[in-house]
């Protein structure tokens, strides 16, 4: 399994928008591009897809910008990835042959674990100010 660059950027951009949640401020493409080191034109494409998928809202005009459509604790990595990537761990093989059924069963278990873990990680956890990253030397 490998996530696309678009999926990774979507997670990062949504984390930035989540930081602004509840402040009354809206996110702007140029600021998101600078903060996340992502080309602005690519962010605009991603934001359009996130808006169409119902994860963000937008307002046009001089005072416009982007905001989360739901609270950060209600938007998970699973929501983001399934919107941008569709089904990341779809088993494409068949269950024929002597080992096919067991291999399929194993991949279903891996997929279930991945789904559960990505549903557990929500935007509020990604931007929590209480959790400090620890660096060990």
VEXDREN-2710 file (C-alpha; in Angstrom, 1 decimal):
% VEXDREN-2710
k/r/px/py/pz
1/UNK/0.0/0.0/0.0
2/UNK/1.3/3.4/-0.9
3/UNK/-0.6/6.7/-0.5
4/UNK/-0.5/9.2/-3.3
5/UNK/1.1/12.6/-2.8
6/UNK/-2.4/14.0/-3.2
7/UNK/-3.7/12.0/-0.2
8/UNK/-0.7/13.1/1.9
9/UNK/-1.2/16.8/0.9
10/UNK/-4.9/16.6/1.6
11/UNK/-4.2/15.4/5.2
12/UNK/-1.7/18.1/5.7
13/UNK/-3.9/20.9/4.3
14/UNK/-6.9/19.7/6.4
15/UNK/-4.7/19.7/9.5
16/UNK/-3.9/23.3/8.8
17/UNK/-7.5/24.2/8.3
18/UNK/-8.3/22.3/11.5
19/UNK/-5.9/24.6/13.4
20/UNK/-8.1/27.5/12.5
21/UNK/-11.4/25.8/13.5
22/UNK/-13.4/27.8/15.9
23/UNK/-11.4/31.0/15.4
24/UNK/-13.8/32.5/12.9
25/UNK/-10.9/32.8/10.4
26/UNK/-10.9/31.2/7.0
27/UNK/-7.9/29.5/5.4
28/UNK/-6.5/30.9/2.2
29/UNK/-4.7/28.9/-0.6
30/UNK/-1.6/31.0/-0.5
31/UNK/-1.2/30.6/3.3
32/UNK/-1.8/26.9/3.1
33/UNK/0.7/26.6/0.3
34/UNK/3.4/28.4/2.3
35/UNK/2.8/26.6/5.6
36/UNK/2.7/23.1/4.0
37/UNK/5.2/23.7/1.2
38/UNK/2.8/22.6/-1.4
39/UNK/2.2/24.3/-4.8
40/UNK/-0.8/26.6/-4.5
41/UNK/-2.3/25.4/-7.8
42/UNK/-2.2/21.8/-6.5
43/UNK/-3.8/22.9/-3.2
44/UNK/-6.6/24.6/-5.1
45/UNK/-7.4/21.3/-6.9
46/UNK/-7.3/19.4/-3.6
47/UNK/-9.5/21.9/-1.9
48/UNK/-12.0/21.7/-4.7
49/UNK/-12.2/17.9/-4.2
50/UNK/-12.5/18.2/-0.4
51/UNK/-15.3/20.7/-0.8
52/UNK/-17.2/18.5/-3.3
53/UNK/-16.7/15.6/-0.9
54/UNK/-18.2/17.6/2.0
55/UNK/-15.1/17.8/4.3
56/UNK/-14.7/21.6/3.9
57/UNK/-16.9/24.6/3.0
58/UNK/-15.8/27.6/1.0
59/UNK/-16.8/31.3/0.8
60/UNK/-16.0/33.4/-2.3
61/UNK/-14.9/37.0/-2.4
62/UNK/-12.5/39.3/-0.6
63/UNK/-13.3/37.8/2.8
64/UNK/-13.6/34.3/1.5
65/UNK/-11.6/31.2/2.2
66/UNK/-12.0/27.6/3.5
67/UNK/-13.2/26.1/6.7
68/UNK/-14.0/22.6/8.0
69/UNK/-17.5/21.4/7.3
70/UNK/-17.6/19.5/10.5
71/UNK/-15.6/19.7/13.8
72/UNK/-12.1/18.3/13.6
73/UNK/-12.9/15.4/15.9
74/UNK/-15.5/14.2/13.4
75/UNK/-13.1/14.1/10.4
76/UNK/-10.8/11.1/10.3
77/UNK/-7.9/10.0/8.2
78/UNK/-10.2/7.4/6.9
79/UNK/-12.6/10.0/5.7
80/UNK/-9.9/11.9/3.9
81/UNK/-8.2/8.9/2.3
82/UNK/-11.4/7.3/1.1
83/UNK/-12.4/10.6/-0.5
84/UNK/-9.1/11.2/-2.2
85/UNK/-7.9/7.6/-2.9
86/UNK/-11.1/5.6/-3.0
87/UNK/-10.3/2.1/-1.5
88/UNK/-6.6/2.0/-0.6
89/UNK/-6.4/-1.7/0.3
90/UNK/-8.8/-3.4/-2.0
91/UNK/-7.9/-7.1/-2.5
92/UNK/-7.6/-7.4/-6.3
93/UNK/-6.8/-11.1/-6.4
94/UNK/-9.0/-14.0/-6.4
95/UNK/-9.3/-16.8/-3.9
96/UNK/-8.5/-19.7/-6.2
97/UNK/-5.8/-22.2/-5.8
98/UNK/-4.6/-23.9/-2.7
99/UNK/-3.5/-20.8/-0.9
100/UNK/-5.9/-18.2/-2.4
101/UNK/-8.5/-18.3/0.3
102/UNK/-6.0/-17.9/3.1
103/UNK/-4.2/-15.1/1.4
104/UNK/-7.5/-13.3/0.8
105/UNK/-8.5/-13.8/4.5
106/UNK/-5.1/-12.4/5.6
107/UNK/-5.5/-9.3/3.4
108/UNK/-9.0/-8.7/4.7
109/UNK/-7.7/-8.8/8.3
110/UNK/-5.0/-6.3/7.3
111/UNK/-7.5/-4.1/5.7
112/UNK/-9.8/-4.2/8.7
113/UNK/-6.9/-3.1/11.0
114/UNK/-6.0/-0.3/8.6
115/UNK/-9.6/0.9/8.5
116/UNK/-9.9/0.9/12.2
117/UNK/-6.6/2.7/12.8
118/UNK/-7.4/5.4/10.2
119/UNK/-10.8/6.0/11.7
120/UNK/-9.2/6.4/15.1
121/UNK/-6.9/9.2/14.0
122/UNK/-9.0/12.4/13.6
123/UNK/-7.9/15.9/12.7
124/UNK/-8.2/17.2/16.3
125/UNK/-5.5/14.6/17.3
126/UNK/-3.3/15.7/14.5
127/UNK/-3.3/19.4/15.6
128/UNK/-3.5/18.9/19.4
129/UNK/-1.4/21.5/21.1
130/UNK/-1.2/19.4/24.3
131/UNK/0.8/16.6/22.7
132/UNK/4.4/17.7/22.2
133/UNK/6.7/15.8/19.9
134/UNK/9.6/14.2/21.7
135/UNK/13.0/14.1/20.3
136/UNK/15.7/11.7/21.6
137/UNK/19.4/12.2/21.1
END
